[in-house]
Amino acid sequence: MRYYAQYNENNKLIAIGTGAGGVEITEEEYNRLLTEIRTKAELVDKLYNEEITLAEVPTEWREEIQRRVAERIAIQG
């Protein structure tokens, strides 16, 4: 099976998948990225639902997680 990652013009990850497309990556890299994506989604949910505080989010992810929560709040009113 072929695994890939797709990046935008700023070299920001925008997609991962299997099959044709993007830059080929190893299965291990694919699984690592998938775990990171799922973990970040869980953190967004927990922060949004006030189950955790921003201080409990890993430092290197705080800005992104906070932005995603703010975007969710804006969409949901």
C-alpha positions, -999 to 999 in steps of 0.1 A, spaced: 0 0 0 12 35 -8 8 63 19 11 100 12 11 134 28 0 165 10 13 200 18 2 235 8 25 262 -6 36 271 30 47 235 35 18 230 60 3 195 61 -32 196 46 -39 159 40 -28 124 45 -41 93 28 -35 61 9 -31 56 -28 -21 81 -55 -14 117 -45 9 139 -25 44 130 -14 50 93 -6 57 86 31 63 54 51 35 36 69 51 46 102 51 83 92 14 79 81 5 63 115 24 90 134 6 118 115 -28 101 120 -22 98 157 -12 135 159 -43 145 140 -66 125 162 -49 137 194 -53 174 183 -90 168 175 -95 153 210 -77 183 225 -99 207 206 -130 189 218 -118 189 254 -108 225 254 -141 235 237 -161 216 263 -139 231 291 -127 196 302 -91 209 301 -74 243 302 -50 257 275 -22 251 300 -28 213 296 -22 214 259 14 208 248 32 241 243 40 235 206 3 229 198 -13 256 219 -16 283 192 -32 258 167 -56 243 193 -67 276 206 -73 289 170 -93 258 161 -115 262 192 -120 299 184 -130 289 148 -155 263 162 -170 289 186 -174 313 157 -191 287 135 -214 275 163 -222 309 176 
